[in-house]
Amino acid sequence: MKSAKSVVVLTGAGISAESGVPTFRGNEGLWKKFKPEELANFDAFIKNPELVWEWYKYRKQIIAGIQPNPGHYAIVELEKMYEKFAVVTQNVDNLHRRAGSKNVYELHGNIQRNYCIECGKEYPDEIIFSKAEVPRCDACAGLIRPGVVWFGEMLPADQWNASEEAASSADVFFSVGTSAVVYPAASLPYIAKRNGALVVEVNPETTPLTDIADEFLMGKSGEILPELVNALK
């Protein structure tokens, strides 16, 4: 890591869970209580925007009350140490940016963004929460939706292409708190390894990636990453 010029950190639900953001998978995951196909796809939104917005307003309120944790702040410190550095996240909670990370690629969107499905005009959360009814665009009266990637939708091409390029040129690639089963994000550490990167996994439990990782650091990212930063300093 001391000789590396380019470092990429891929993060998943695990790093956010340490801040108190509910995960989707696992025994306590949100999808145990709600069916994703009823809440997180475009057809469901068109069919019942009231229900979908009720769900997303609830999630927005939870996330607004949550703060970045030491893992997020350690990643900010790492970014300051390298010429090329990228955070690629599957999380939509905006915690990396709130912690101070500058170069963040959001593969699944950002729950604090909202936009009109007709004209694309963006709206802040303040507007969303000021409306009791389903929010509509003041420019074209189109439905406003959360700025997240739903099931069945393509990842934002610019975010994915930049992530793939970063993985291809990484000297060190971290996979932090991700289940390593959600594609195409799960392919990034393999792309990095094929191109010569040292692949480091940080996770409380093993995943499908563990066997090909060069280093597996078992534990919480909020404990391991700050130690790593201190060692580098």
Backbone as CSV, one residue per row, in Angstrom:
resi,resn,N_x,N_y,N_z,CA_x,CA_y,CA_z,C_x,C_y,C_z
1,MET,0.829,-1.209,0.000,0.000,0.000,0.000,0.860,1.255,0.000
2,LYS,2.092,1.149,0.506,2.949,2.339,0.521,3.477,2.668,-0.871
3,SER,3.540,1.676,-1.739,4.036,1.950,-3.090,2.903,2.141,-4.092
4,ALA,1.673,1.903,-3.681,0.530,1.994,-4.606,0.315,3.424,-5.084
5,LYS,-0.081,3.522,-6.348,-0.444,4.833,-6.910,-1.967,4.965,-7.034
6,SER,-2.645,3.823,-7.218,-4.095,3.839,-7.470,-4.791,2.853,-6.544
7,VAL,-5.771,3.338,-5.788,-6.510,2.502,-4.831,-8.006,2.675,-5.065
8,VAL,-8.724,1.556,-5.046,-10.182,1.570,-5.192,-10.790,0.856,-3.990
9,VAL,-11.868,1.432,-3.452,-12.594,0.808,-2.349,-14.042,0.588,-2.791
10,LEU,-14.448,-0.675,-2.864,-15.841,-1.033,-3.150,-16.555,-1.272,-1.826
11,THR,-17.664,-0.591,-1.600,-18.379,-0.772,-0.332,-19.797,-1.270,-0.566
12,GLY,-20.258,-2.063,0.408,-21.616,-2.591,0.371,-22.339,-2.298,1.664
13,ALA,-23.432,-2.991,1.875,-24.334,-2.690,2.986,-23.674,-2.799,4.353
14,GLY,-22.622,-3.618,4.452,-21.983,-3.832,5.750,-21.439,-2.571,6.383
15,ILE,-20.831,-1.698,5.584,-20.256,-0.475,6.159,-21.361,0.457,6.655
16,SER,-22.492,0.473,5.946,-23.616,1.310,6.374,-24.324,0.715,7.595
17,ALA,-24.356,-0.610,7.666,-25.001,-1.269,8.809,-24.341,-0.863,10.118
18,GLU,-23.027,-0.578,10.058,-22.321,-0.148,11.267,-22.751,1.247,11.725
19,SER,-23.390,1.991,10.824,-23.968,3.295,11.197,-25.416,3.157,11.641
20,GLY,-25.988,1.969,11.433,-27.388,1.747,11.804,-28.349,1.751,10.645
21,VAL,-27.829,1.755,9.411,-28.704,1.672,8.238,-29.155,0.217,8.095
22,PRO,-30.462,-0.041,8.054,-30.934,-1.428,7.919,-30.470,-2.040,6.604
23,THR,-30.013,-3.294,6.664,-29.613,-3.983,5.437,-30.842,-4.614,4.784
24,PHE,-30.668,-5.049,3.543,-31.784,-5.658,2.811,-31.785,-7.171,2.948
25,ARG,-30.585,-7.754,2.956,-30.500,-9.200,3.045,-30.196,-9.605,4.491
26,GLY,-30.256,-10.904,4.752,-29.985,-11.389,6.100,-31.258,-11.512,6.917
27,ASN,-31.101,-12.060,8.111,-32.269,-12.377,8.947,-33.090,-11.152,9.335
28,GLU,-32.382,-10.034,9.556,-33.092,-8.809,9.947,-33.281,-7.861,8.767
29,GLY,-32.976,-8.338,7.578,-33.017,-7.468,6.404,-34.420,-6.987,6.065
30,LEU,-34.457,-5.854,5.388,-35.739,-5.245,5.038,-36.571,-6.125,4.115
31,TRP,-35.890,-6.925,3.270,-36.659,-7.755,2.339,-37.307,-8.954,3.032
32,LYS,-36.997,-9.164,4.317,-37.744,-10.176,5.083,-39.137,-9.645,5.435
33,LYS,-39.239,-8.320,5.514,-40.501,-7.694,5.925,-41.308,-7.182,4.736
34,PHE,-40.619,-6.809,3.663,-41.285,-6.240,2.487,-40.828,-6.967,1.238
35,LYS,-41.705,-7.118,0.286,-41.322,-7.753,-0.974,-40.761,-6.689,-1.917
36,PRO,-39.527,-6.876,-2.347,-38.914,-5.840,-3.191,-39.680,-5.563,-4.464
37,GLU,-40.290,-6.611,-5.038,-41.003,-6.400,-6.307,-42.236,-5.526,-6.132
38,GLU,-42.693,-5.371,-4.878,-43.855,-4.514,-4.632,-43.461,-3.067,-4.362
39,LEU,-42.198,-2.832,-4.099,-41.776,-1.504,-3.653,-40.646,-0.887,-4.463
40,ALA,-39.819,-1.706,-5.064,-38.601,-1.172,-5.679,-38.482,-1.552,-7.139
41,ASN,-39.551,-1.326,-7.884,-39.431,-1.401,-9.337,-40.383,-0.398,-9.978
42,PHE,-40.105,-0.098,-11.231,-40.818,0.994,-11.897,-42.305,0.697,-12.061
43,ASP,-42.640,-0.540,-12.403,-44.059,-0.892,-12.588,-44.843,-0.710,-11.287
44,ALA,-44.235,-1.120,-10.168,-44.891,-0.956,-8.873,-45.117,0.521,-8.567
45,PHE,-44.137,1.340,-8.952,-44.233,2.786,-8.716,-45.385,3.395,-9.515
46,ILE,-45.499,3.019,-10.766,-46.577,3.549,-11.618,-47.933,3.071,-11.111
47,LYS,-47.976,1.827,-10.671,-49.232,1.232,-10.210,-49.677,1.828,-8.870
48,ASN,-48.716,2.039,-7.975,-49.073,2.509,-6.632,-48.006,3.462,-6.091
49,PRO,-47.927,4.669,-6.671,-46.882,5.605,-6.229,-47.035,6.018,-4.767
50,GLU,-48.280,6.014,-4.245,-48.485,6.384,-2.837,-47.737,5.430,-1.911
51,LEU,-47.905,4.108,-2.170,-47.248,3.111,-1.326,-45.735,3.210,-1.442
52,VAL,-45.222,3.344,-2.655,-43.772,3.412,-2.863,-43.196,4.647,-2.184
53,TRP,-43.903,5.792,-2.300,-43.392,6.993,-1.656,-43.490,6.914,-0.131
54,GLU,-44.502,6.250,0.378,-44.605,6.066,1.829,-43.371,5.315,2.334
55,TRP,-42.990,4.277,1.619,-41.822,3.456,1.946,-40.534,4.266,1.855
56,TYR,-40.376,5.039,0.760,-39.127,5.779,0.579,-39.014,6.973,1.521
57,LYS,-40.129,7.590,1.847,-40.063,8.668,2.849,-39.618,8.112,4.205
58,TYR,-40.114,6.924,4.530,-39.713,6.247,5.770,-38.208,5.978,5.752
59,ARG,-37.698,5.454,4.630,-36.269,5.170,4.524,-35.440,6.442,4.558
60,LYS,-35.918,7.481,3.876,-35.204,8.755,3.879,-35.078,9.313,5.298
61,GLN,-36.157,9.189,6.078,-36.128,9.708,7.449,-35.127,8.939,8.306
62,ILE,-35.096,7.614,8.134,-34.121,6.809,8.882,-32.697,7.261,8.543
63,ILE,-32.412,7.368,7.247,-31.054,7.678,6.810,-30.647,9.102,7.195
64,ALA,-31.606,10.021,7.183,-31.290,11.408,7.559,-30.811,11.509,9.006
65,GLY,-31.263,10.575,9.832,-30.873,10.603,11.247,-29.632,9.792,11.567
66,ILE,-28.970,9.266,10.543,-27.810,8.390,10.726,-26.540,9.122,10.298
67,GLN,-25.442,8.855,11.000,-24.178,9.534,10.722,-23.143,8.555,10.166
68,PRO,-22.182,9.071,9.381,-21.066,8.216,8.949,-20.328,7.664,10.167
69,ASN,-19.683,6.524,9.999,-18.959,5.889,11.095,-17.452,5.904,10.833
70,PRO,-16.641,5.396,11.767,-15.183,5.448,11.589,-14.686,4.798,10.292
71,GLY,-15.423,3.804,9.770,-15.034,3.204,8.489,-15.126,4.202,7.355
72,HIS,-16.212,4.973,7.323,-16.361,6.011,6.285,-15.242,7.049,6.405
73,TYR,-14.957,7.473,7.627,-13.938,8.510,7.820,-12.536,7.999,7.498
74,ALA,-12.285,6.707,7.750,-10.988,6.127,7.393,-10.785,6.132,5.881
75,ILE,-11.862,5.879,5.139,-11.782,5.910,3.673,-11.473,7.325,3.189
76,VAL,-12.035,8.323,3.861,-11.713,9.724,3.531,-10.219,9.978,3.721
77,GLU,-9.657,9.456,4.821,-8.221,9.622,5.094,-7.375,8.913,4.034
78,LEU,-7.800,7.731,3.627,-7.066,7.001,2.588,-7.034,7.790,1.283
79,GLU,-8.145,8.428,0.962,-8.224,9.193,-0.297,-7.158,10.277,-0.366
80,LYS,-6.818,10.840,0.794,-5.821,11.926,0.835,-4.406,11.429,0.565
81,MET,-4.205,10.102,0.652,-2.853,9.545,0.566,-2.443,9.140,-0.849
82,TYR,-3.414,9.106,-1.783,-3.113,8.518,-3.094,-3.414,9.456,-4.250
83,GLU,-2.593,9.334,-5.291,-2.782,10.140,-6.502,-4.136,9.831,-7.137
84,LYS,-4.436,8.535,-7.229,-5.720,8.107,-7.807,-6.462,7.279,-6.766
85,PHE,-7.682,7.686,-6.502,-8.466,6.991,-5.479,-9.940,7.085,-5.842
86,ALA,-10.643,5.975,-5.713,-12.080,5.986,-6.004,-12.824,5.135,-4.983
87,VAL,-13.981,5.641,-4.572,-14.930,4.847,-3.795,-16.033,4.422,-4.753
88,VAL,-16.254,3.129,-4.841,-17.375,2.600,-5.629,-18.346,2.016,-4.619
89,THR,-19.559,2.536,-4.572,-20.480,2.059,-3.544,-21.775,1.509,-4.124
90,GLN,-22.254,0.448,-3.487,-23.569,-0.111,-3.814,-24.635,0.524,-2.915
91,ASN,-24.203,1.343,-1.959,-25.126,1.949,-1.004,-25.725,3.229,-1.575
92,VAL,-26.950,3.526,-1.171,-27.642,4.718,-1.681,-27.765,5.799,-0.604
93,ASP,-27.093,5.607,0.538,-27.362,6.442,1.716,-26.579,7.756,1.769
94,ASN,-25.668,7.978,0.812,-24.917,9.237,0.724,-23.912,9.423,1.868
95,LEU,-23.666,8.381,2.670,-22.796,8.533,3.835,-21.337,8.787,3.448
96,HIS,-20.883,8.254,2.315,-19.495,8.520,1.894,-19.289,10.003,1.608
97,ARG,-20.214,10.591,0.873,-20.082,12.028,0.565,-20.214,12.861,1.834
98,ARG,-21.130,12.475,2.691,-21.302,13.220,3.942,-20.067,13.138,4.831
99,ALA,-19.347,12.026,4.747,-18.114,11.877,5.530,-16.980,12.722,4.961
100,GLY,-17.071,13.030,3.648,-16.039,13.862,3.025,-15.329,13.233,1.847
101,SER,-15.726,12.026,1.429,-15.128,11.417,0.234,-15.458,12.267,-0.987
102,LYS,-14.449,12.453,-1.842,-14.633,13.334,-2.999,-15.000,12.549,-4.266
103,ASN,-14.266,11.467,-4.515,-14.445,10.734,-5.771,-15.268,9.474,-5.508
104,VAL,-16.591,9.607,-5.627,-17.515,8.520,-5.283,-18.354,8.156,-6.504
105,TYR,-18.357,6.866,-6.838,-19.230,6.361,-7.900,-20.369,5.587,-7.243
106,GLU,-21.592,6.035,-7.503,-22.777,5.456,-6.858,-23.489,4.533,-7.847
107,LEU,-23.236,3.225,-7.713,-23.769,2.269,-8.686,-25.281,2.139,-8.615
108,HIS,-25.838,2.320,-7.421,-27.284,2.120,-7.244,-28.026,3.416,-6.959
109,GLY,-27.390,4.544,-7.262,-28.055,5.831,-7.078,-27.868,6.397,-5.690
110,ASN,-28.686,7.384,-5.362,-28.554,8.118,-4.108,-29.948,8.476,-3.607
111,ILE,-30.300,7.997,-2.432,-31.661,8.164,-1.921,-31.977,9.621,-1.587
112,GLN,-30.976,10.462,-1.477,-31.227,11.874,-1.192,-31.463,12.696,-2.468
113,ARG,-31.439,12.001,-3.616,-31.772,12.672,-4.871,-33.146,12.213,-5.324
114,ASN,-33.831,13.068,-6.060,-35.161,12.762,-6.600,-35.272,13.467,-7.945
115,TYR,-36.008,12.853,-8.880,-36.142,13.509,-10.181,-37.458,13.126,-10.855
116,CYS,-37.889,13.989,-11.771,-39.121,13.779,-12.522,-38.897,12.716,-13.592
117,ILE,-39.833,11.761,-13.676,-39.672,10.680,-14.659,-39.960,11.153,-16.086
118,GLU,-40.566,12.334,-16.234,-40.885,12.847,-17.581,-39.782,13.759,-18.121
119,CYS,-39.409,14.761,-17.336,-38.458,15.761,-17.857,-37.083,15.699,-17.192
120,GLY,-36.960,14.915,-16.116,-35.657,14.741,-15.479,-35.277,15.817,-14.473
121,LYS,-36.150,16.797,-14.245,-35.820,17.856,-13.294,-35.597,17.268,-11.898
122,GLU,-34.542,17.736,-11.226,-34.196,17.198,-9.910,-34.850,18.005,-8.791
123,TYR,-35.144,17.307,-7.702,-35.794,17.934,-6.549,-35.112,17.505,-5.252
124,PRO,-34.892,18.456,-4.330,-34.302,18.098,-3.036,-35.347,17.451,-2.119
125,ASP,-34.860,16.789,-1.078,-35.769,16.140,-0.129,-36.733,17.113,0.547
126,GLU,-36.315,18.356,0.710,-37.194,19.338,1.370,-38.526,19.457,0.623
127,ILE,-38.461,19.443,-0.701,-39.682,19.525,-1.512,-40.517,18.265,-1.325
128,ILE,-39.852,17.120,-1.307,-40.562,15.839,-1.161,-41.328,15.797,0.154
129,PHE,-40.674,16.208,1.227,-41.310,16.137,2.542,-42.342,17.244,2.766
130,SER,-42.304,18.259,1.902,-43.290,19.347,2.059,-44.639,18.978,1.456
131,LYS,-44.695,17.858,0.731,-45.931,17.446,0.061,-46.525,16.226,0.758
132,ALA,-47.789,16.332,1.129,-48.472,15.181,1.737,-48.832,14.157,0.673
133,GLU,-49.114,14.647,-0.534,-49.510,13.755,-1.619,-48.266,13.296,-2.383
134,VAL,-48.477,12.446,-3.373,-47.366,11.992,-4.224,-46.754,13.205,-4.925
135,PRO,-45.435,13.404,-4.825,-44.836,14.609,-5.415,-44.857,14.591,-6.937
136,ARG,-45.238,15.729,-7.497,-45.240,15.881,-8.955,-44.391,17.080,-9.355
137,CYS,-43.903,17.028,-10.568,-43.007,18.055,-11.097,-43.754,19.369,-11.312
138,ASP,-43.148,20.474,-10.874,-43.791,21.780,-11.075,-43.568,22.305,-12.492
139,ALA,-42.725,21.610,-13.270,-42.474,22.036,-14.652,-43.383,21.320,-15.646
140,CYS,-43.634,20.008,-15.415,-44.397,19.256,-16.414,-45.480,18.367,-15.797
141,ALA,-45.625,18.399,-14.469,-46.630,17.604,-13.739,-46.351,16.105,-13.760
142,GLY,-45.142,15.720,-14.191,-44.769,14.308,-14.162,-44.533,13.830,-12.737
143,LEU,-44.603,12.524,-12.536,-44.312,11.939,-11.223,-42.831,12.108,-10.897
144,ILE,-42.564,12.480,-9.649,-41.180,12.533,-9.165,-40.880,11.200,-8.487
145,ARG,-39.697,10.658,-8.745,-39.299,9.378,-8.165,-37.982,9.522,-7.398
146,PRO,-37.693,8.588,-6.497,-36.387,8.603,-5.826,-35.269,8.296,-6.822
147,GLY,-34.105,8.887,-6.588,-32.979,8.726,-7.503,-32.154,7.486,-7.218
148,VAL,-32.832,6.345,-7.077,-32.149,5.076,-6.824,-32.415,4.125,-7.989
149,VAL,-31.547,3.128,-8.119,-31.720,2.119,-9.174,-32.636,1.027,-8.644
150,TRP,-33.742,0.810,-9.334,-34.698,-0.207,-8.911,-34.406,-1.544,-9.588
151,PHE,-35.027,-2.595,-9.060,-34.892,-3.924,-9.659,-35.322,-3.860,-11.123
152,GLY,-34.522,-4.483,-11.977,-34.847,-4.514,-13.400,-34.317,-3.322,-14.177
153,GLU,-33.711,-2.353,-13.478,-33.171,-1.176,-14.165,-31.664,-1.324,-14.369
154,MET,-31.169,-0.673,-15.404,-29.732,-0.671,-15.676,-29.028,0.246,-14.683
155,LEU,-27.789,-0.086,-14.366,-26.980,0.837,-13.573,-26.692,2.080,-14.414
156,PRO,-26.487,3.241,-13.763,-26.109,4.441,-14.529,-24.808,4.168,-15.295
157,ALA,-24.844,4.324,-16.592,-23.708,3.939,-17.445,-22.432,4.688,-17.063
158,ASP,-22.546,5.986,-16.758,-21.339,6.753,-16.440,-20.689,6.245,-15.155
159,GLN,-21.516,5.916,-14.157,-20.992,5.434,-12.879,-20.347,4.054,-13.035
160,TRP,-21.003,3.180,-13.800,-20.455,1.844,-13.997,-19.160,1.890,-14.810
161,ASN,-19.149,2.637,-15.896,-17.956,2.703,-16.745,-16.758,3.254,-15.978
162,ALA,-17.003,4.282,-15.166,-15.917,4.858,-14.366,-15.427,3.858,-13.316
163,SER,-16.346,3.088,-12.743,-15.981,2.087,-11.736,-15.144,0.973,-12.354
164,GLU,-15.565,0.525,-13.527,-14.847,-0.547,-14.235,-13.438,-0.092,-14.611
165,GLU,-13.348,1.149,-15.060,-12.042,1.701,-15.433,-11.131,1.821,-14.210
166,ALA,-11.705,2.276,-13.091,-10.919,2.409,-11.860,-10.420,1.046,-11.391
167,ALA,-11.303,0.033,-11.436,-10.914,-1.323,-11.019,-9.799,-1.864,-11.908
168,SER,-9.874,-1.580,-13.199,-8.887,-2.096,-14.161,-7.491,-1.536,-13.909
169,SER,-7.426,-0.316,-13.370,-6.124,0.332,-13.192,-5.673,0.391,-11.732
170,ALA,-6.395,-0.298,-10.835,-6.063,-0.240,-9.407,-4.809,-1.053,-9.097
171,ASP,-3.992,-0.525,-8.198,-2.881,-1.296,-7.634,-3.366,-2.110,-6.434
172,VAL,-4.260,-1.500,-5.662,-4.874,-2.190,-4.522,-6.387,-1.983,-4.613
173,PHE,-7.126,-3.066,-4.443,-8.591,-3.005,-4.521,-9.163,-3.574,-3.228
174,PHE,-9.955,-2.764,-2.530,-10.617,-3.201,-1.305,-12.081,-3.539,-1.573
175,SER,-12.535,-4.654,-1.032,-13.964,-4.978,-1.015,-14.387,-4.939,0.451
176,VAL,-15.255,-3.976,0.782,-15.554,-3.692,2.192,-17.047,-3.856,2.470
177,GLY,-17.383,-4.813,3.318,-18.764,-4.948,3.781,-19.764,-5.259,2.689
178,THR,-19.322,-6.000,1.669,-20.256,-6.365,0.608,-20.399,-7.887,0.549
179,SER,-21.602,-8.337,0.225,-21.891,-9.773,0.176,-21.218,-10.456,-1.003
180,ALA,-20.759,-9.673,-1.966,-20.080,-10.187,-3.170,-20.975,-11.097,-4.011
181,VAL,-22.281,-10.875,-3.945,-23.207,-11.680,-4.754,-24.060,-10.831,-5.704
182,VAL,-24.036,-9.516,-5.548,-24.871,-8.647,-6.387,-24.059,-8.180,-7.593
183,TYR,-24.442,-8.666,-8.761,-23.740,-8.286,-9.996,-24.471,-7.137,-10.680
184,PRO,-23.754,-6.304,-11.425,-22.361,-6.479,-11.850,-21.314,-5.987,-10.852
185,ALA,-21.710,-5.337,-9.741,-20.723,-4.801,-8.796,-19.760,-5.882,-8.321
186,ALA,-20.276,-7.098,-8.112,-19.440,-8.185,-7.589,-18.332,-8.595,-8.553
187,SER,-18.422,-8.179,-9.812,-17.374,-8.536,-10.780,-16.146,-7.630,-10.653
188,LEU,-16.277,-6.482,-9.987,-15.184,-5.500,-9.967,-13.901,-6.026,-9.325
189,PRO,-13.955,-6.719,-8.170,-12.695,-7.235,-7.625,-12.019,-8.250,-8.541
190,TYR,-12.807,-8.996,-9.303,-12.232,-9.966,-10.246,-11.545,-9.231,-11.401
191,ILE,-12.166,-8.136,-11.860,-11.548,-7.303,-12.909,-10.229,-6.744,-12.401
192,ALA,-10.241,-6.258,-11.152,-9.020,-5.691,-10.561,-7.919,-6.749,-10.473
193,LYS,-8.287,-7.932,-9.998,-7.285,-9.003,-9.825,-6.699,-9.436,-11.164
194,ARG,-7.553,-9.548,-12.186,-7.064,-9.925,-13.526,-6.052,-8.924,-14.058
195,ASN,-6.177,-7.676,-13.608,-5.277,-6.621,-14.083,-4.132,-6.354,-13.113
196,GLY,-3.921,-7.293,-12.190,-2.724,-7.226,-11.352,-2.868,-6.569,-9.993
197,ALA,-4.072,-6.208,-9.595,-4.251,-5.547,-8.297,-4.138,-6.539,-7.140
198,LEU,-3.695,-6.054,-6.009,-3.807,-6.776,-4.748,-5.246,-6.593,-4.262
199,VAL,-5.957,-7.694,-4.046,-7.358,-7.615,-3.628,-7.466,-7.919,-2.137
200,VAL,-8.060,-6.975,-1.414,-8.193,-7.086,0.049,-9.674,-7.071,0.402
201,GLU,-10.124,-8.090,1.113,-11.518,-8.128,1.561,-11.582,-7.834,3.048
202,VAL,-12.499,-6.908,3.418,-12.764,-6.583,4.824,-14.216,-6.924,5.096
203,ASN,-14.458,-7.913,5.944,-15.829,-8.370,6.161,-15.905,-9.172,7.463
204,PRO,-17.035,-9.104,8.168,-17.177,-9.905,9.384,-17.315,-11.401,9.089
205,GLU,-17.660,-11.739,7.839,-17.823,-13.157,7.492,-17.307,-13.405,6.081
206,THR,-17.064,-14.668,5.770,-16.565,-15.001,4.433,-17.661,-14.819,3.389
207,THR,-17.232,-14.633,2.146,-18.147,-14.438,1.012,-17.599,-15.238,-0.177
208,PRO,-18.308,-15.246,-1.298,-17.767,-15.906,-2.488,-16.427,-15.320,-2.953
209,LEU,-16.113,-14.089,-2.531,-14.863,-13.444,-2.933,-13.665,-13.914,-2.103
210,THR,-13.915,-14.402,-0.901,-12.840,-14.667,0.056,-11.735,-15.544,-0.511
211,ASP,-12.108,-16.569,-1.259,-11.113,-17.520,-1.772,-10.146,-16.901,-2.777
212,ILE,-10.581,-15.864,-3.486,-9.664,-15.275,-4.482,-8.989,-14.007,-3.949
213,ALA,-9.418,-13.509,-2.802,-8.792,-12.313,-2.231,-7.367,-12.633,-1.785
214,ASP,-6.454,-11.667,-1.974,-5.076,-11.858,-1.518,-4.981,-11.728,-0.001
215,GLU,-5.826,-10.885,0.556,-5.874,-10.706,2.015,-7.336,-10.691,2.441
216,PHE,-7.643,-11.416,3.520,-8.988,-11.374,4.093,-8.872,-10.905,5.540
217,LEU,-9.394,-9.719,5.814,-9.357,-9.148,7.165,-10.746,-9.296,7.762
218,MET,-10.893,-10.235,8.683,-12.217,-10.522,9.235,-12.530,-9.560,10.370
219,GLY,-13.641,-8.859,10.223,-14.060,-7.934,11.268,-14.838,-6.772,10.693
220,LYS,-15.132,-5.818,11.555,-15.899,-4.638,11.145,-14.996,-3.612,10.486
221,SER,-15.513,-3.030,9.414,-14.718,-2.028,8.696,-14.433,-0.820,9.576
222,GLY,-15.354,-0.507,10.489,-15.171,0.643,11.379,-14.054,0.452,12.384
223,GLU,-13.598,-0.786,12.540,-12.462,-1.068,13.420,-11.187,-1.317,12.619
224,ILE,-11.306,-2.065,11.519,-10.129,-2.454,10.742,-9.558,-1.291,9.925
225,LEU,-10.413,-0.529,9.239,-9.906,0.531,8.354,-9.176,1.647,9.115
226,PRO,-9.688,2.112,10.269,-8.917,3.109,11.019,-7.539,2.586,11.448
227,GLU,-7.446,1.300,11.804,-6.143,0.712,12.163,-5.204,0.740,10.973
228,LEU,-5.742,0.422,9.801,-4.944,0.427,8.581,-4.415,1.836,8.278
229,VAL,-5.279,2.830,8.420,-4.874,4.224,8.186,-3.758,4.610,9.164
230,ASN,-3.910,4.252,10.428,-2.878,4.576,11.431,-1.558,3.904,11.096
231,ALA,-1.618,2.648,10.621,-0.395,1.943,10.251,0.299,2.618,9.083
232,LEU,-0.482,3.106,8.126,0.084,3.782,6.960,0.707,5.117,7.335
233,LYS,0.086,5.789,8.303,0.627,7.085,8.730,1.920,6.910,9.498
